[in-house]
Every structure is written in C-alpha cells, then in structure tokens.
Amino acid sequence: MIYTILYTKKAIEYIQNLKAAKLADKAENLCKSLTINSMPLNSKKLYRNLVGKRSIRINLQHRLVYEIKKL
C-alpha cells in the first residue's frame, strides 16, 4: 500500500530549521520511506499526549513524529 504524506504548517517551519542543521535530506529520505512502509522497525509508538503517533530518530537531537490516518 502506498501512503500520502500531508505536512502541517508547523512541520514546514521545522523543515526550515532542519535545512539550517543540514538534516533536511535525511528527513526527506525518511518521509519517502514512510510512503512505502508506514511502520518501519526503527519507529517507536508514542504515549501520553502523543498517543496515536509514532516517531523515527533523524539523529540524537531530532526526531520525525508522524501519524497514520485513513482517508
């Protein structure tokens, strides 16, 4: 199954910060991989105020948080 990625306004702002940190390419590659496999082995289920979302580490300081919704 192929998934579509929709970015929030806040996510677009964070992408600009990632460009400054030279991590935008890695984040983009992770997003592309999520279109094919929405739950890769290195993703983690989140809890508390982020229930229903998952995350993947970009590096030690940054992570990509995403949610899977059926349209």
N, C-alpha and C positions, 0 to 999 in steps of 0.2 A: 504494500500500500504506500502511495506517495502522499506526503503531508505538505501543507502550505504553511508558511511562516508569516505571521502578522506581527509587526513591530508596534509597540506602544510609543507614545510621544517621549516618555521617559527613557525608553530603550534607545531611541535615536539620539538623545542627548548623551547617553553613556557611550555610544559608539564613537562620538567625537572625542571623548576622554580616552578611549582605547586607542584611537589613532595617535594621540599625543604620546601614549605609553608604548607605541609600536606593537600593539597586540591585536589590532583590528583584523589582520589577515588570519590569525589563529582563530579568533572568534567567528569570522566569516566561514572558515572551513568547518568549525563545529556546527554552525547553523545549517550548512549544506548537508552535513552528515545526518542531522536530525530530520531532514525531509525524507530520508530513506528509512532510518531506524530511530523511532522516537524514544526508545528506552535502551540506549547503549549500556554495556556492562559497567562503565565507569560513572554512570549517572546515579545520583542519590535522591531518594524520596525525602521531601522536606516536611517539617512538622510545625506545630503551634500556629503562628499567624500566616504561615506559608503552606498550609495543608492543601494538597491537590497539585502542588507544583513540584518540579524536580530541578536538580542543578548538576552542572558539569564544571569542573575546575578549568579555567583558562591558564592560570598559573597560581602560585601560592596566595597571591593577594586578590585576585579577581576570579569571579565565577559567573557562569551563564545560568540564569534562572529562567525556566520556561514552564508553560502549562499546556497540556494537551486538551483540546476541546473538539467535540464532534459538531460539525456544522449541519 
